[in-house]
């Protein structure tokens, strides 16, 4: 999980210290599954019961009940919950 950024308009030591402290949150909802070596870049949300495939790079929100994979991550399939 990677969150944060640096101000590319700053240079030297000032660039290292110019890090935003809000607005880069990563939220992983209940039942979501993030597989091995996946990278989640904030800000984004992984929805309830979503699946992120191994080695994926997530750069935007993953809706609930969606399986994503690849670099950048894209829809593989929609997961149909039992009883729906």
GUMARVO-53001 format. One line per 2 residues: number of its first residue (from 0); their letters; for each residue x, y, z of C-alpha. Coordinates in nm, 3 decimals, padded with zeros to 5 digits. Example, Ala and Ser with C-alpha at 12.3 -4.5 7.8 and 13.67 -1.06 7.14 Angstrom:
! residues 2
0 = as = 01.230 -00.450 00.780  01.367 -00.106 00.714
! end
This chain:
! residues 84
0 = xx = 00.000 00.000 00.000  00.155 00.325 -00.113
2 = xx = 00.012 00.659 -00.028  00.140 01.012 -00.039
4 = xx = 00.316 01.224 -00.292  00.584 01.485 -00.321
6 = xx = 00.550 01.831 -00.469  00.735 01.812 -00.800
8 = xx = 00.758 02.193 -00.810  00.994 02.188 -00.511
10 = xx = 01.361 02.091 -00.522  01.629 01.951 -00.294
12 = xx = 01.551 01.918 00.075  01.232 02.122 00.035
14 = xx = 01.087 01.851 -00.198  01.146 01.577 00.062
16 = xx = 00.955 01.774 00.323  00.666 01.893 00.102
18 = xx = 00.443 01.590 00.162  00.063 01.628 00.184
20 = xx = -00.083 01.491 00.507  -00.441 01.448 00.381
22 = xx = -00.613 01.335 00.064  -00.411 01.020 -00.014
24 = xx = -00.605 00.768 00.194  -00.642 00.403 00.096
26 = xx = -00.959 00.234 00.220  -01.003 -00.144 00.199
28 = xx = -01.362 -00.243 00.274  -01.487 -00.552 00.459
30 = xx = -01.435 -00.882 00.283  -01.198 -00.741 00.020
32 = xx = -00.901 -00.957 -00.076  -00.567 -00.816 -00.190
34 = xx = -00.341 -01.090 -00.327  00.037 -01.125 -00.307
36 = xx = 00.258 -00.851 -00.455  -00.035 -00.627 -00.545
38 = xx = 00.036 -00.255 -00.523  -00.240 -00.015 -00.419
40 = xx = -00.165 00.351 -00.495  -00.368 00.605 -00.297
42 = xx = -00.598 00.775 -00.294  -00.841 00.495 -00.369
44 = xx = -01.093 00.255 -00.222  -01.117 -00.122 -00.265
46 = xx = -01.488 -00.200 -00.232  -01.658 -00.460 -00.015
48 = xx = -01.585 -00.820 -00.123  -01.369 -00.703 -00.415
50 = xx = -01.062 -00.901 -00.523  -00.729 -00.758 -00.639
52 = xx = -00.527 -01.021 -00.828  -00.163 -01.098 -00.748
54 = xx = 00.089 -00.854 -00.893  -00.174 -00.594 -00.986
56 = xx = -00.121 -00.220 -00.971  -00.438 -00.044 -00.852
58 = xx = -00.450 00.325 -00.947  -00.821 00.398 -00.902
60 = xx = -01.122 00.279 -00.702  -01.229 -00.085 -00.722
62 = xx = -01.609 -00.117 -00.695  -01.766 -00.372 -00.457
64 = xx = -01.786 -00.730 -00.591  -01.537 -00.662 -00.871
66 = xx = -01.226 -00.866 -00.948  -00.943 -00.662 -01.099
68 = xx = -00.597 -00.751 -01.221  -00.308 -00.631 -01.431
70 = xx = -00.095 -00.320 -01.450  -00.281 -00.096 -01.436
72 = xx = -00.558 -00.304 -01.278  -00.873 -00.345 -01.487
74 = xx = -01.193 -00.544 -01.456  -01.154 -00.921 -01.488
76 = xx = -01.509 -01.008 -01.385  -01.794 -00.913 -01.155
78 = xx = -01.841 -01.147 -00.860  -02.203 -01.254 -00.810
80 = xx = -02.273 -01.300 -00.438  -02.471 -01.610 -00.336
82 = xx = -02.843 -01.548 -00.302  -02.845 -01.246 -00.526
! end
